[in-house]
Amino acid sequence: MLRAVTTERASQPRRISELCVAMLGVTGAGVSMVTSSGHHSIVCATDSVSARIEDLQLTLGEGPCVDAVRTGTPILVRDLDEPDDVAVERWPAFMEGAAKAGVRAVFAFPLHIGAIRVGALDLYRDRPGELGHERLSGALMAADAAALALLHLDLNDLDNLDHTAGTDADENPATQQLQVHQATGMVQVQLNVTTEQAFLMLRARAFSTGRPLVDVAIDVVERRLRFSTEDQ
């Protein structure tokens, strides 16, 4: 079934995530886009907890998705309370946030075409347990499909991405992504820094104030918040 997800390119990432939940015994799934310069944007999430997992990693710059993209290998944690040989101490803030959200197991898969890494597929469970061989194979196939889907997305597609069920239009991940990109550009001009440095400043402000990255971005876009050289 996962191989058949080939139509309606803008909705493919969400359809792939929903199939993962239906077929792989996980509670939720999400897809993030990561550019070569390290920019991380949420593409879709199947539920509010998945969205929280994605936002935590985007805001904090740490977590299994971040490591999966950095290393190019899956990061599989069957039990966050007993992580075995996975060095979860690298993610102290993520671990705290994930525990509060009720996450017990996480599985992150890099999305890549050859050596080009384009993002990550995150799966989570509200109970501990391994994926198992067959489900792991299915997750790897889903990651391949999601990588192809991301390569075919463009800015026009972002407007057509499905909303997370139960959220308002203002919480559309595509809208949030565009707000973060716009705010990054404004901070870049305000501080006369690179795009990457501007994004890091946004992320640092969100982390230090304990707010979602998109909320800080909205404040910048609506000119309620301006960065100065003192923030550097």
C-alpha positions in Angstrom: 0.0 0.0 0.0 2.8 2.5 0.9 4.2 2.0 -2.6 0.9 3.2 -4.1 1.1 6.7 -2.6 1.9 8.4 -5.9 -0.9 11.0 -6.6 -1.8 14.5 -5.3 1.8 15.4 -4.4 0.9 18.1 -1.9 -1.1 15.6 0.3 1.4 12.8 0.0 3.4 13.5 3.2 0.3 13.4 5.3 -1.1 10.3 3.6 2.2 8.5 4.2 2.1 9.5 7.8 -1.5 8.3 8.2 -0.6 5.0 6.6 2.3 4.6 9.1 -0.2 5.0 12.0 -2.6 2.5 10.4 -0.1 -0.1 9.4 3.0 0.1 11.7 1.5 0.0 15.2 2.5 3.5 16.1 0.3 6.2 17.8 1.3 9.1 15.6 3.6 10.3 12.8 5.1 13.5 11.4 7.3 14.6 8.5 9.8 17.5 8.7 11.7 19.2 5.9 15.4 19.9 6.6 17.4 22.0 4.1 21.1 21.6 3.4 21.7 24.7 5.6 20.0 23.1 8.5 16.6 24.8 8.3 13.9 22.6 9.8 10.2 23.0 8.9 7.2 21.0 9.9 5.4 19.6 6.9 2.6 17.6 8.6 1.6 15.7 11.8 -1.2 13.2 12.3 -2.1 14.5 15.8 -1.3 17.1 18.4 1.3 15.0 20.1 3.1 14.4 16.8 3.0 18.1 16.1 4.4 18.8 19.6 7.3 16.4 18.9 8.1 18.1 15.7 7.9 21.6 17.3 10.1 20.6 20.2 12.9 19.4 17.8 12.5 22.5 15.6 12.6 24.8 18.5 15.4 23.1 20.5 17.6 21.8 17.7 17.9 18.4 19.4 16.1 15.1 19.3 15.9 11.9 17.3 14.9 13.6 14.1 17.8 16.0 14.3 20.3 13.1 14.9 18.7 11.0 12.1 19.2 13.8 9.6 22.7 14.5 10.9 23.9 10.9 10.8 21.8 9.7 7.9 20.7 6.6 9.9 17.5 5.7 11.8 17.3 6.6 15.5 15.2 4.0 17.2 14.3 4.4 20.9 11.9 1.6 22.0 11.5 3.1 25.6 12.4 6.6 26.5 12.6 5.5 30.2 15.0 2.7 29.4 16.8 3.8 26.2 19.4 1.0 26.1 22.4 2.1 24.1 20.8 5.2 22.5 22.5 8.3 24.0 19.4 10.2 24.8 21.4 12.4 27.2 22.1 14.5 24.1 18.5 15.6 24.2 17.7 16.7 27.8 15.1 19.3 26.9 13.5 17.2 24.2 13.2 14.2 26.6 11.5 16.4 29.2 9.0 17.8 26.7 8.3 14.4 25.2 7.7 12.8 28.6 5.2 15.6 29.4 3.4 14.9 26.1 3.0 11.2 27.0 5.6 9.8 24.5 7.2 6.5 25.5 8.9 5.4 22.2 10.2 7.3 19.2 11.5 6.2 15.8 13.1 8.7 13.5 14.1 8.0 9.9 16.2 10.3 7.7 14.6 11.2 4.3 17.3 11.1 1.6 17.8 10.6 -2.1 21.3 9.3 -2.5 23.5 11.6 -0.4 21.0 14.4 -0.4 19.1 14.6 2.9 15.7 16.4 2.7 14.1 15.8 6.1 12.9 13.2 8.5 9.9 10.9 9.3 9.1 10.7 13.0 7.0 8.0 14.5 6.0 7.8 18.2 4.1 5.5 20.5 2.4 6.2 23.8 3.7 2.9 25.1 7.1 1.3 25.0 8.1 -1.4 22.4 10.2 -2.1 19.4 8.9 -1.8 15.8 9.8 -5.4 14.9 11.4 -6.5 11.6 8.3 -6.3 9.4 7.2 -2.9 10.7 10.8 -1.6 10.5 10.9 -2.6 6.8 7.5 -0.8 6.3 8.8 2.3 8.0 11.9 2.4 5.8 9.7 2.0 2.7 7.5 4.9 4.1 10.7 7.0 4.5 11.7 6.4 0.9 8.2 7.5 -0.3 8.2 10.6 2.0 11.6 11.6 0.6 10.3 11.5 -2.9 7.2 13.4 -1.9 9.3 16.2 -0.3 11.4 16.6 -3.4 8.2 17.3 -5.4 6.9 19.9 -3.0 7.2 23.6 -3.9 5.9 26.8 -2.4 2.6 26.4 -4.2 2.1 22.9 -2.7 2.6 24.3 0.8 -0.7 26.2 0.6 -2.4 22.8 -0.1 -1.0 20.7 2.7 -3.6 19.1 4.8 -4.3 20.6 8.3 -3.7 18.5 11.4 -7.1 17.1 12.4 -8.8 19.2 15.0 -6.7 22.4 14.5 -7.8 25.8 13.1 -6.4 27.3 9.9 -4.0 29.4 11.9 -2.3 26.1 13.1 -1.8 24.8 9.6 1.9 23.5 9.5 2.3 25.1 6.0 1.2 28.5 7.3 3.5 28.1 10.3 6.4 27.3 8.0 5.9 30.4 5.9 5.7 32.6 9.0 8.9 31.1 10.3 10.6 31.7 6.9 9.3 35.3 6.7 10.4 36.0 10.3 13.9 34.6 9.5 14.3 37.0 6.6 13.2 39.9 8.8 15.7 39.0 11.5 18.4 38.6 8.9 17.9 42.2 7.8 17.6 43.5 11.3 20.9 41.9 12.4 22.7 41.9 9.0 23.5 38.2 9.5 23.2 35.1 7.3 19.9 33.2 7.0 21.2 30.4 9.1 22.3 32.8 11.9 18.9 34.5 11.8 17.1 31.2 12.2 19.3 30.3 15.1 18.5 33.6 16.8 14.8 32.9 16.4 15.2 29.4 17.8 17.3 30.6 20.7 14.6 33.2 21.6 11.9 30.6 21.5 13.9 28.2 23.7 14.9 30.9 26.2 11.3 32.1 26.6 9.7 28.6 26.6 7.4 29.5 23.6 6.7 27.7 20.3 9.0 28.9 17.5 6.0 29.9 15.4 4.6 32.2 18.1 8.0 34.1 18.2 8.0 34.2 14.4 4.5 35.7 14.4 5.6 38.4 16.8 8.5 39.3 14.5 6.3 39.3 11.4 3.7 41.5 13.1 6.4 43.8 14.4 5.8 43.2 18.1 9.3 41.9 18.4 12.5 43.3 16.9 16.0 41.8 17.3 18.9 44.1 17.9 22.7 43.7 17.9 22.5 43.1 21.6 20.8 39.8 20.9 23.8 38.5 19.0 
